[in-house]
Amino acid sequence: MRVATYLGLLAAPFALAACDSAQETPEAAQTMMDDSMPDGDGVPMSGDMPMSGDTPMMGDTDAMHDARAEGTVTAIDPEAGTITIKHGPIPAIDWPAMTMSFEADKQLRDQVGVGDAVAFEFTTGPQGSSITSIAPQ
């Protein structure tokens, strides 16, 4: 019984390779690799889905990351509890330059004003991005 199982396992790659060499119709080739087709979750695979400026991309979206950056405060929203900062690229977490809102407690919001050049530290992860320290420069 084991020999038959091993032979079956050894033959499977050859059978799959033979299937791959069959001629594809233009229609099949188009539908097999169409980047605009949704994956199992119904989400486009090719990045066709528009991304918000407040949703930066990271390699590991399940982990929390700490980073430092410099930028300019463009808005402070006491009701939302946020500080919006236009910052340069942040290589440590593979972020491009952008303007985005960070959660910040009242004490941190009170340390800066709109138009201030700032150095700040923050934590980012699946629940959003929060400033942990900020100082005018």
N, C-alpha and C positions, 0 to 999 in steps of 0.2 A: 504494500500500500504506500509506503514512504517513497519508493522509487517512482511510482506514478505521480505522486504529488510533486516531487522535485523536478521530474521531467516537464510537468505542466508549468511549473514556475519558470523553468529555463526557456520553454517554448513561447511563453507569453510575450516577451519583448520582440521576438522575431515576428510573431503574428501581428503585433501592433505596427512594427516597421513596414510590413507588407501592406497593411491598410493605408499607411501614410503615403505610399508610392502610387496609389490609385489616382487617376485623373480626376480633378475637381471641375465641376461646372462653374462658370463665372458666377452664377447665382449662389452656389454653395460657398465659394471663396469669399464672397462679399458678406454673407451673413455669419460665417464662422468667426471673423475677426473684426467685425464692425465695432469700432470704439464707442459709438454712440449707443450701443445696446446696453440696457441696464444689467447690473450684476444681480446676484440672488436677492439683494435687498431693494432692488428697483432704483438704484442710484447709478447715474452714468459713470462709466469707468475712465473716460478719457480726460476728465477735468473740465467737461463741458458745463458742469453745474456752476453757476455764478457764485463767487465767494465774496462775502462781506469784507470790507476793510478792517472790521473788528475781529475777524477770525483768521489769525495768522496760522500758517502751517508749521508743524513740527514733525520730526521723524517718529517719535514715540508719543502718541497722543494719550496714553494711559498713565503716564508718569508726571509727577510734579517736577518742574525745573526752576532753579534759581538763576538769575542773571542780573547784570548791571548794564546801564546804558546812560547816555546823555541825550538831552533833547530840549524842546521848548514847550512850555505849557500853553495850550491853545484854548482850553476851557476848564472850568471847575464847576461841577454840578452837585450842589449840596443835597438836593432831593434824591438824586440817583446814587450819591456817595462815590462819585468818580472824579478823576483828574484825566483830562485828555492831553496827550503828549505827542508832538511830532518828533520822532526819533530816527536816528540813522540805523544802518544795518546792525544786527546783533549776532555776530558769528557764533557765539557760544551756544545758541539755540537755533541757529540757521534761519533767522528772521531777516527779511529785507527791510529797508527803510519804509516807514509808514507813519500814519497818524492814527492813534487808537486810544480808547478809554481804558483806564485801569481803575479797579476798585481801590479806594483809599479811605481810611477812617478820618474823622473830623480833625484830629490832631495833625495828621499829615496834610490835609487840605488847607489848614490854616497856616502852614509854613511857607506856602508859595502863592504867587499871583499869576494871572494870565499875562503872558509875554516873558515870564522868567525863564532864563536858561537854567536847566537843572541837571544834576547827576542823581540817578535814582537806582534803587535795587528793587527787584520784584520777584514774585513767584508766579508761575504760570502752569496751567494744567487743564484737565477736562472741565473743571468748574469755572474757568476764567483766569484772569490775571489780576494780581493784587500787589500794590506798592507796599514794600516793607520799610523802606526809608527813602527820604528825598531831601535834597539840599540845593538851594539856589547857588549858582556859580558866579 
